[in-house]
Amino acid sequence: MPLIKFDLIKGRSDEQLKALLDTVHQAMVEAFDVPQSDRYQCVTQHSKGELVLEDTGLGYPRSSDVVLLTVFSRQRAKEKKVEFYRLLAERLQANCGLSPDDLIVSLFENSDADWSFGRGRAQFLTGELR
């Protein structure tokens, strides 16, 4: 569980998408100490004009390779979040050729009561998951 939503501009191949998703998952596993099998990812691809992601005045040039990650997660320590951001930028550049200027991450925290993984149950609250 974190749930990671990817917003991208259309045009990546299936192999490029797989590399992107695999790389993000590995960074999450390492930074947040979650099990390898804890993988929830969703990709939405947009036409070029449907995704407007500017640089917030930081001077970062954005390209059509820009990736917006929205991460929904249990509460994480600030140090783990910083490590996650660093690993993402480093590994996405190395594994996918993604410029760190083209990576935007927003993390939303929620509680155990905010998750159900099926069968109408709150598995974190029932003790089925920890």
DSSP file with accessible surface (Angstrom, degrees, kcal/mol):
  #  RESIDUE AA STRUCTURE BP1 BP2  ACC     N-H-->O    O-->H-N    N-H-->O    O-->H-N    TCO  KAPPA ALPHA  PHI   PSI    X-CA   Y-CA   Z-CA
    1    1 A M              0   0    4      0, 0.0     2,-0.1     0, 0.0    73,-0.1   0.000 360.0 360.0 360.0  69.9    0.0    0.0    0.0
    2    2 A P        -     0   0    1      0, 0.0    38,-0.7     0, 0.0     2,-0.5  -0.924 360.0-142.7 -80.1 152.0    1.0    3.1   -1.0
    3    3 A L  E     -aB  40  72A  55     69,-2.3    69,-2.9    -2,-0.1     2,-0.5  -0.917  17.1-163.0 -96.9 125.3   -1.2    3.7   -4.0
    4    4 A I  E     -aB  41  71A   2     36,-2.6    38,-2.2    -2,-0.5     2,-0.5  -0.958   5.1-163.6-118.0 122.0    0.7    5.5   -6.7
    5    5 A K  E     -aB  42  70A  76     65,-3.0    65,-2.5    -2,-0.5     2,-0.5  -0.900   7.0-156.3-104.6 131.0   -1.0    7.3   -9.5
    6    6 A F  E     -aB  43  69A   0     36,-3.3    38,-2.9    -2,-0.5     2,-0.5  -0.920   6.3-168.2-107.5 127.5    1.0    8.3  -12.6
    7    7 A D  E     +aB  44  68A  30     61,-2.4    61,-2.2    -2,-0.5     2,-0.3  -0.981  23.3 161.0-114.7 124.3   -0.1   11.1  -14.9
    8    8 A L  E     -aB  45  67A   0     36,-2.2    38,-3.0    -2,-0.5     2,-0.4  -0.929  43.9-106.3-137.8 160.0    1.9   11.2  -18.2
    9    9 A I  E     -a   46   0A  18     57,-0.6     3,-0.4    55,-0.4    38,-0.2  -0.740  52.7-101.0 -86.6 135.1    1.7   12.6  -21.7
   10   10 A K  S    S+     0   0  123     36,-2.9    -1,-0.1    -2,-0.4    38,-0.1  -0.154  90.0  77.7 -53.9 148.9    0.8    9.8  -24.2
   11   11 A G        +     0   0   72      1,-0.4     2,-0.2    -3,-0.1    -1,-0.2   0.270  53.1 122.3 135.9 -10.9    3.7    8.3  -26.2
   12   12 A R        -     0   0   38     -3,-0.4    -1,-0.4     1,-0.1     2,-0.0  -0.566  58.1-121.9 -80.0 146.7    5.7    5.9  -24.1
   13   13 A S     >  -     0   0   44     -2,-0.2     4,-2.5     1,-0.1     5,-0.2  -0.298  28.4-104.1 -76.7 167.6    6.0    2.3  -25.2
   14   14 A D  H  > S+     0   0  129      1,-0.2     4,-2.5     2,-0.2     5,-0.2   0.890 124.1  51.8 -59.1 -38.6    4.9   -0.6  -23.1
   15   15 A E  H  > S+     0   0  143      2,-0.2     4,-2.3     1,-0.2    -1,-0.2   0.893 109.2  49.2 -66.7 -40.5    8.6   -1.3  -22.2
   16   16 A Q  H  > S+     0   0  106      2,-0.2     4,-2.3     1,-0.2    -2,-0.2   0.907 111.6  49.3 -65.5 -40.8    9.1    2.3  -21.2
   17   17 A L  H  X S+     0   0   24     -4,-2.5     4,-2.9     2,-0.2     5,-0.3   0.926 110.4  50.6 -63.5 -43.6    6.0    2.2  -19.0
   18   18 A K  H  X S+     0   0  126     -4,-2.5     4,-3.0     1,-0.2     5,-0.3   0.929 110.8  48.7 -60.1 -45.4    7.1   -1.0  -17.4
   19   19 A A  H  X S+     0   0   33     -4,-2.3     4,-2.3     2,-0.2    -1,-0.2   0.918 112.5  49.4 -61.5 -41.1   10.5    0.4  -16.6
   20   20 A L  H  X S+     0   0    3     -4,-2.3     4,-2.3     2,-0.2     5,-0.2   0.957 114.9  42.5 -62.9 -50.6    8.9    3.5  -15.1
   21   21 A L  H  X S+     0   0   30     -4,-2.9     4,-2.5     1,-0.2    -2,-0.2   0.915 115.2  49.5 -65.2 -43.0    6.5    1.6  -12.9
   22   22 A D  H  X S+     0   0   45     -4,-3.0     4,-2.4    -5,-0.3    -1,-0.2   0.909 111.4  49.6 -62.7 -42.1    9.1   -0.9  -11.8
   23   23 A T  H  X S+     0   0   10     -4,-2.3     4,-2.1    -5,-0.3    -2,-0.2   0.923 111.8  47.3 -65.2 -43.9   11.6    1.8  -10.9
   24   24 A V  H  X S+     0   0    0     -4,-2.3     4,-2.3    -5,-0.2    -1,-0.2   0.923 111.6  51.8 -64.3 -41.7    9.1    3.7   -8.9
   25   25 A H  H  X S+     0   0    2     -4,-2.5     4,-2.8     1,-0.2    -2,-0.2   0.934 108.8  49.7 -61.4 -44.8    8.0    0.6   -7.1
   26   26 A Q  H  X S+     0   0   80     -4,-2.4     4,-2.4     1,-0.2    -1,-0.2   0.899 110.1  50.7 -63.2 -38.7   11.6   -0.3   -6.2
   27   27 A A  H  X S+     0   0    0     -4,-2.1     4,-2.9     2,-0.2     5,-0.3   0.910 111.8  48.3 -64.1 -40.0   12.2    3.2   -4.8
   28   28 A M  H  X S+     0   0    2     -4,-2.3     4,-2.7     2,-0.2     6,-0.4   0.928 110.4  50.6 -66.2 -44.5    9.0    2.9   -2.7
   29   29 A V  H  X>S+     0   0   24     -4,-2.8     4,-0.9     1,-0.2     5,-0.6   0.933 116.5  42.0 -58.4 -45.3   10.0   -0.5   -1.4
   30   30 A E  H  <5S+     0   0   97     -4,-2.4    -2,-0.2    -5,-0.2    -1,-0.2   0.942 120.1  39.8 -70.1 -46.7   13.4    0.7   -0.4
   31   31 A A  H  <5S+     0   0    5     -4,-2.9    -2,-0.2    -5,-0.2    -3,-0.2   0.873 126.4  32.8 -73.6 -37.2   12.4    4.1    1.1
   32   32 A F  H  <5S-     0   0    5     -4,-2.7    -1,-0.2    -5,-0.3    -2,-0.2   0.374  98.3-127.8-104.2   2.0    9.3    3.0    2.9
   33   33 A D  T  <5 +     0   0  114     -4,-0.9    -4,-0.2    -5,-0.2    -3,-0.2   0.882  53.6 153.4  54.7  43.4   10.2   -0.5    3.9
   34   34 A V      < -     0   0   14     -5,-0.6    -1,-0.2    -6,-0.4    -2,-0.1  -0.688  51.8 -89.0 -98.5 156.9    7.1   -2.0    2.4
   35   35 A P    >   -     0   0   79      0, 0.0     3,-1.9     0, 0.0    -1,-0.1  -0.299  32.0-118.9 -63.1 149.8    6.9   -5.6    1.1
   36   36 A Q  T 3  S+     0   0  102      1,-0.3    -7,-0.1    -7,-0.1    -2,-0.0   0.842 115.0  55.2 -55.3 -35.6    7.9   -6.3   -2.6
   37   37 A S  T 3  S+     0   0  111      1,-0.1     2,-1.6     2,-0.0    -1,-0.3   0.483  80.0  98.3 -81.3   0.1    4.3   -7.6   -3.2
   38   38 A D    <   +     0   0   32     -3,-1.9     2,-0.5   -13,-0.1    -1,-0.1  -0.631  53.8 147.1 -88.4  80.6    2.7   -4.4   -1.9
   39   39 A R        +     0   0   91     -2,-1.6     2,-0.4     2,-0.0   -36,-0.1  -0.950  17.4 159.8-131.9 114.7    2.2   -2.8   -5.3
   40   40 A Y  E     +a    3   0A  99    -38,-0.7   -36,-2.6    -2,-0.5     2,-0.4  -0.950  17.5 157.4-134.0 108.4   -0.7   -0.5   -6.3
   41   41 A Q  E     -a    4   0A  44     -2,-0.4     2,-0.4   -38,-0.2   -36,-0.2  -0.989  18.3-172.7-136.9 143.4   -0.1    1.6   -9.4
   42   42 A C  E     -a    5   0A  55    -38,-2.2   -36,-3.3    -2,-0.4     2,-0.5  -0.997   9.3-156.2-139.5 128.8   -2.4    3.3  -11.8
   43   43 A V  E     -a    6   0A  49     -2,-0.4     2,-0.5   -38,-0.2   -36,-0.2  -0.914   7.8-174.8-110.8 130.3   -1.4    5.1  -15.0
   44   44 A T  E     -a    7   0A  57    -38,-2.9   -36,-2.2    -2,-0.5     2,-0.4  -0.995  11.5-157.8-120.0 125.0   -3.4    7.8  -16.8
   45   45 A Q  E     -a    8   0A  72     -2,-0.5     2,-0.3   -38,-0.2   -36,-0.2  -0.874  11.4-165.9-106.3 137.6   -2.1    9.0  -20.1
   46   46 A H  E     -a    9   0A  32    -38,-3.0   -36,-2.9    -2,-0.4     2,-0.1  -0.833  26.0-106.0-119.8 154.4   -3.1   12.5  -21.4
   47   47 A S    >   -     0   0   52     -2,-0.3     3,-2.0   -38,-0.2     4,-0.4  -0.410  49.4-100.0 -67.9 156.9   -2.9   14.3  -24.7
   48   48 A K  G >  S+     0   0  151      1,-0.3     3,-1.0     2,-0.2    -1,-0.1   0.867 122.6  48.6 -52.4 -41.9   -0.3   17.0  -24.6
   49   49 A G  G 3  S+     0   0   71      1,-0.2    -1,-0.3     3,-0.1     3,-0.1   0.574 100.8  66.8 -78.1  -6.7   -2.7   19.9  -23.9
   50   50 A E  G <  S+     0   0  123     -3,-2.0     2,-0.5     1,-0.2    -1,-0.2   0.512  94.1  59.8 -92.3  -5.2   -4.5   18.0  -21.0
   51   51 A L    <   +     0   0   23     -3,-1.0     2,-0.7    -4,-0.4    -1,-0.2  -0.923  60.6 178.2-129.3 104.5   -1.5   18.0  -18.7
   52   52 A V        +     0   0  105     -2,-0.5     2,-0.4    -3,-0.1    -3,-0.1  -0.924   9.8 162.5-110.3 110.2   -0.2   21.4  -17.6
   53   53 A L        -     0   0   38     -2,-0.7     2,-0.1     2,-0.0    13,-0.1  -0.870  12.3-179.2-132.9  98.8    2.7   21.1  -15.2
   54   54 A E        -     0   0  149     -2,-0.4    -2,-0.0     1,-0.1     0, 0.0  -0.226  38.6-102.7 -93.9-175.2    4.8   24.3  -14.8
   55   55 A D    >   -     0   0   44     -2,-0.1     3,-2.0     5,-0.1     5,-0.3   0.376  37.3-126.7 -99.0   7.1    7.9   24.9  -12.7
   56   56 A T  T 3  S-     0   0  129      1,-0.3    -1,-0.0     2,-0.1    -2,-0.0   0.793  72.6 -59.5  56.7  26.7    6.4   27.0   -9.8
   57   57 A G  T 3  S+     0   0   72      3,-0.1    -1,-0.3     1,-0.1    -2,-0.0   0.603 113.1 114.7  81.7  10.9    9.0   29.6  -10.4
   58   58 A L  S <  S-     0   0  108     -3,-2.0    -2,-0.1     2,-0.1    -1,-0.1   0.564  83.5-118.0 -90.2  -9.7   12.0   27.3   -9.8
   59   59 A G        +     0   0   56      1,-0.3    -3,-0.1    -4,-0.0     0, 0.0   0.715  58.4 153.2  82.3  20.6   13.3   27.5  -13.3
   60   60 A Y        -     0   0  101     -5,-0.3     2,-0.3    41,-0.1    -1,-0.3  -0.744  40.7-136.5 -85.3 120.4   12.9   23.8  -14.1
   61   61 A P        -     0   0   91      0, 0.0     2,-0.4     0, 0.0    -7,-0.0  -0.590  19.9-152.7 -75.3 130.6   12.4   23.2  -17.8
   62   62 A R        -     0   0   64     -2,-0.3     2,-0.2    40,-0.1    40,-0.1  -0.832  11.0-168.8-103.1 145.6    9.6   20.7  -18.4
   63   63 A S    >   -     0   0   49     -2,-0.4     3,-1.7    36,-0.1     0, 0.0  -0.642  44.7 -90.2-118.7-177.2    9.5   18.4  -21.4
   64   64 A S  T 3  S+     0   0   56      1,-0.3   -55,-0.4    -2,-0.2    -2,-0.0   0.550 121.1  69.9 -73.8  -2.1    6.8   16.1  -22.8
   65   65 A D  T 3  S+     0   0   77    -57,-0.1    -1,-0.3     2,-0.1    37,-0.1   0.422  71.1 139.5 -89.1   0.0    8.4   13.4  -20.7
   66   66 A V    <   -     0   0    5     -3,-1.7   -57,-0.6     1,-0.1     2,-0.4  -0.087  37.1-158.0 -51.5 141.1    7.1   15.0  -17.5
   67   67 A V  E     -Bc   8 103A   0     35,-3.0    37,-2.5   -59,-0.1     2,-0.6  -0.996   7.8-163.0-126.6 126.8    5.7   12.6  -14.8
   68   68 A L  E     -Bc   7 104A  33    -61,-2.2   -61,-2.4    -2,-0.4     2,-0.5  -0.952  10.4-166.7-108.5 117.5    3.3   13.6  -12.1
   69   69 A L  E     -Bc   6 105A   0     35,-3.1    37,-2.5    -2,-0.6     2,-0.5  -0.931   6.2-168.8-105.7 126.5    3.2   11.0   -9.2
   70   70 A T  E     -Bc   5 106A  24    -65,-2.5   -65,-3.0    -2,-0.5     2,-0.5  -0.978  12.3-165.1-112.5 119.3    0.4   11.3   -6.7
   71   71 A V  E     -Bc   4 107A   0     35,-2.9    37,-3.7    -2,-0.5     2,-0.5  -0.929  10.6-165.7-114.0 124.2    1.1    9.0   -3.8
   72   72 A F  E     +Bc   3 108A  61    -69,-2.9   -69,-2.3    -2,-0.5     2,-0.3  -0.944  31.5 147.6-106.7 125.6   -1.5    8.0   -1.2
   73   73 A S  E     - c   0 109A   0     35,-2.6    37,-2.2    -2,-0.5     3,-0.1  -0.980  51.2 -92.4-153.6 160.1    0.1    6.4    1.9
   74   74 A R  E    S- c   0 110A  62     -2,-0.3    37,-0.2    35,-0.2    34,-0.0  -0.255  75.1 -65.4 -61.0 167.2    0.0    5.8    5.6
   75   75 A Q        -     0   0  156     35,-0.6     2,-0.3    34,-0.1    -1,-0.2  -0.305  59.7-169.4 -62.5 137.1    2.0    8.4    7.5
   76   76 A R        -     0   0   41     -3,-0.1   -44,-0.0     2,-0.0     5,-0.0  -0.960  27.7-100.5-127.8 148.1    5.7    8.3    6.8
   77   77 A A     >  -     0   0   50     -2,-0.3     4,-2.0     1,-0.1     3,-0.5  -0.324  32.9-117.6 -64.0 148.5    8.6   10.1    8.6
   78   78 A K  H  > S+     0   0  164      1,-0.2     4,-2.6     2,-0.2     5,-0.2   0.883 115.3  56.0 -55.6 -39.9   10.0   13.2    6.9
   79   79 A E  H  > S+     0   0  143      1,-0.2     4,-2.1     2,-0.2    -1,-0.2   0.878 106.4  49.9 -62.9 -37.2   13.4   11.5    6.4
   80   80 A K  H  > S+     0   0   75     -3,-0.5     4,-2.3     2,-0.2    -1,-0.2   0.873 110.3  50.4 -69.7 -36.9   11.7    8.6    4.6
   81   81 A K  H  X S+     0   0   41     -4,-2.0     4,-2.7     2,-0.2    -2,-0.2   0.936 110.1  49.3 -65.1 -45.5    9.9   11.0    2.3
   82   82 A V  H  X S+     0   0   95     -4,-2.6     4,-2.3     1,-0.2    -2,-0.2   0.915 112.1  49.0 -60.0 -42.3   13.0   12.9    1.5
   83   83 A E  H  X S+     0   0   63     -4,-2.1     4,-3.0    -5,-0.2     5,-0.2   0.908 109.4  52.8 -64.4 -40.1   14.8    9.6    0.7
   84   84 A F  H  X S+     0   0    0     -4,-2.3     4,-2.7     2,-0.2    -2,-0.2   0.950 110.1  47.2 -60.1 -48.3   11.9    8.5   -1.5
   85   85 A Y  H  X S+     0   0   86     -4,-2.7     4,-2.3     1,-0.2     5,-0.2   0.916 113.9  48.1 -60.2 -43.3   12.1   11.7   -3.5
   86   86 A R  H  X S+     0   0  105     -4,-2.3     4,-2.6    -5,-0.2     5,-0.2   0.946 112.6  47.4 -64.0 -47.7   15.8   11.4   -3.9
   87   87 A L  H  X S+     0   0    0     -4,-3.0     4,-3.0     1,-0.2     5,-0.4   0.898 110.7  53.0 -61.1 -41.9   15.7    7.7   -4.9
   88   88 A L  H  X S+     0   0    0     -4,-2.7     4,-2.7    -5,-0.2     5,-0.3   0.958 112.4  42.9 -57.2 -53.2   12.9    8.5   -7.5
   89   89 A A  H  X S+     0   0   27     -4,-2.3     4,-1.6    -5,-0.2    -2,-0.2   0.934 118.5  45.2 -61.3 -44.5   14.9   11.2   -9.2
   90   90 A E  H  X S+     0   0   95     -4,-2.6     4,-2.1    -5,-0.2    -2,-0.2   0.940 118.9  39.6 -65.4 -49.3   18.1    9.3   -9.2
   91   91 A R  H  X S+     0   0   61     -4,-3.0     4,-3.3    -5,-0.2     5,-0.4   0.858 112.8  53.7 -74.9 -36.5   16.7    5.9  -10.3
   92   92 A L  H  X S+     0   0    1     -4,-2.7     6,-1.9    -5,-0.4     4,-1.8   0.881 111.6  47.3 -66.5 -34.8   14.3    7.3  -12.9
   93   93 A Q  H  X S+     0   0  105     -4,-1.6     4,-1.2    -5,-0.3    -2,-0.2   0.949 118.3  40.9 -67.6 -45.9   17.1    9.2  -14.5
   94   94 A A  H  < S+     0   0   80     -4,-2.1    -2,-0.2    -5,-0.2    -3,-0.2   0.913 127.2  30.6 -68.7 -43.1   19.4    6.1  -14.5
   95   95 A N  H  < S+     0   0   97     -4,-3.3    -3,-0.2    -5,-0.1    -1,-0.2   0.727 135.8  21.1 -91.2 -25.7   16.8    3.5  -15.5
   96   96 A C  H  < S-     0   0   48     -4,-1.8    -3,-0.2    -5,-0.4    -2,-0.2   0.404  94.7-118.2-125.5  -3.8   14.4    5.6  -17.7
   97   97 A G     <  +     0   0   59     -4,-1.2     2,-0.5    -5,-0.3    -4,-0.3   0.708  57.9 157.8  71.1  18.9   16.4    8.6  -18.9
   98   98 A L        -     0   0    8     -6,-1.9    -1,-0.2    -7,-0.1    -2,-0.1  -0.663  42.1-126.9 -82.6 124.5   13.9   10.9  -17.1
   99   99 A S    >   -     0   0   42     -2,-0.5     3,-2.3     1,-0.1   -36,-0.1  -0.439  14.5-128.1 -64.3 137.3   15.3   14.3  -16.2
  100  100 A P  G >  S+     0   0   51      0, 0.0     3,-1.2     0, 0.0    -1,-0.1   0.777 110.9  65.2 -57.4 -23.2   14.9   15.2  -12.5
  101  101 A D  G 3  S+     0   0   51      1,-0.2    -2,-0.1   -12,-0.1   -41,-0.1   0.681  96.8  56.7 -69.7 -19.0   13.3   18.4  -13.8
  102  102 A D  G <  S+     0   0    8     -3,-2.3   -35,-3.0   -40,-0.1     2,-0.5   0.157  88.6  92.8 -99.0  17.0   10.5   16.3  -15.3
  103  103 A L  E <   +c   67   0A  23     -3,-1.2     2,-0.4   -37,-0.2   -35,-0.2  -0.955  45.6 174.4-117.9 122.7    9.5   14.6  -12.0
  104  104 A I  E     -c   68   0A  41    -37,-2.5   -35,-3.1    -2,-0.5     2,-0.4  -0.993   7.6-173.1-124.7 131.9    6.8   16.0   -9.7
  105  105 A V  E     -c   69   0A  36     -2,-0.4     2,-0.4   -37,-0.2   -35,-0.2  -0.989   9.6-177.9-129.2 133.4    5.6   14.1   -6.6
  106  106 A S  E     -c   70   0A  49    -37,-2.5   -35,-2.9    -2,-0.4     2,-0.5  -0.996  12.2-159.8-129.4 125.6    2.8   14.9   -4.3
  107  107 A L  E     -c   71   0A  27     -2,-0.4     2,-0.5   -37,-0.2   -35,-0.2  -0.922   3.8-167.0-112.2 126.7    2.2   12.6   -1.3
  108  108 A F  E     -c   72   0A 105    -37,-3.7   -35,-2.6    -2,-0.5     2,-0.3  -0.957  11.4-150.2-112.2 125.9   -1.1   12.4    0.6
  109  109 A E  E     +c   73   0A  75     -2,-0.5     2,-0.3   -37,-0.2   -35,-0.2  -0.730  21.4 164.9 -97.5 145.0   -1.2   10.7    4.0
  110  110 A N  E     -c   74   0A  43    -37,-2.2   -35,-0.6    -2,-0.3     2,-0.2  -0.821  29.9-103.0-142.6-176.0   -4.1    8.9    5.4
  111  111 A S    >   -     0   0   60     -2,-0.3     3,-2.0   -37,-0.2     4,-0.1  -0.566  36.2 -95.8-111.4 174.6   -4.9    6.5    8.2
  112  112 A D  G >  S+     0   0   54      1,-0.3     3,-1.3    -2,-0.2    12,-0.4   0.817 120.5  62.4 -58.5 -31.2   -5.5    2.8    8.5
  113  113 A A  G 3  S+     0   0   60      1,-0.3    -1,-0.3    11,-0.1    10,-0.0   0.649  92.1  67.7 -70.6 -11.6   -9.2    3.4    8.5
  114  114 A D  G <  S+     0   0   99     -3,-2.0     2,-0.4     8,-0.0    -1,-0.3   0.330  89.4  78.6 -92.3   9.1   -9.0    4.9    5.0
  115  115 A W    <   +     0   0   28     -3,-1.3     9,-0.4    -4,-0.1     2,-0.4  -0.965  41.8 168.1-126.7 133.8   -8.0    1.6    3.3
  116  116 A S        -     0   0   67     -2,-0.4     6,-0.2     6,-0.2     3,-0.1  -0.979  11.5-170.1-134.9 126.4  -10.0   -1.5    2.2
  117  117 A F        -     0   0   57      4,-0.4     2,-0.2    -2,-0.4     5,-0.1   0.238  63.1 -55.1-101.1  12.2   -8.3   -4.0    0.0
  118  118 A G  S >  S+     0   0   32      3,-0.5     3,-1.6     0, 0.0    -1,-0.4  -0.621 106.8  62.2 135.9 164.4  -11.4   -6.0   -0.8
  119  119 A R  T 3  S-     0   0  242      1,-0.3     3,-0.1    -2,-0.2    -2,-0.0   0.662 113.1 -77.7  60.3  21.0  -14.4   -7.9    0.5
  120  120 A G  T 3  S+     0   0   80      1,-0.2     2,-0.3    -4,-0.0    -1,-0.3   0.772  97.4 131.4  66.3  26.7  -15.7   -4.8    2.2
  121  121 A R    <   -     0   0  112     -3,-1.6     2,-1.0     4,-0.0    -3,-0.5  -0.840  61.4-136.9-115.3 150.5  -13.2   -5.1    5.1
  122  122 A A    >>  -     0   0   29     -2,-0.3     4,-2.2    -6,-0.2     3,-1.2  -0.751  27.4-174.3 -99.9  82.8  -10.8   -2.6    6.7
  123  123 A Q  H 3>>S+     0   0   18     -2,-1.0     6,-2.0     1,-0.3     5,-1.0   0.759  77.9  53.5 -60.0 -30.3   -7.9   -5.0    6.8
  124  124 A F  H 345S+     0   0   22     -9,-0.4    -1,-0.3   -12,-0.4   -11,-0.1   0.843 113.7  44.2 -70.8 -32.4   -5.6   -2.7    8.8
  125  125 A L  H <45S+     0   0  110     -3,-1.2    -2,-0.2   -13,-0.3    -1,-0.2   0.830 113.1  49.5 -80.9 -31.6   -8.3   -2.3   11.5
  126  126 A T  H  <5S-     0   0   68     -4,-2.2    -1,-0.2     1,-0.0    -2,-0.2   0.607 113.0-115.3 -82.2 -12.1   -9.2   -6.0   11.6
  127  127 A G  T  <5S+     0   0   50     -4,-0.8    -3,-0.2     2,-0.3    -4,-0.1   0.449  84.4 120.0  91.1   1.5   -5.6   -7.0   12.0
  128  128 A E  S   <S+     0   0   98     -5,-1.0     2,-0.3    -6,-0.2    -4,-0.2   0.792  83.9  26.8 -66.9 -28.9   -5.5   -8.9    8.7
  129  129 A L              0   0   73     -6,-2.0    -2,-0.3     0, 0.0    -1,-0.1  -0.952 360.0 360.0-128.7 155.3   -2.7   -6.5    7.6
  130  130 A R              0   0  241     -2,-0.3    -6,-0.1    -3,-0.0    -5,-0.1  -0.859 360.0 360.0-117.6 360.0   -0.2   -4.6    9.7
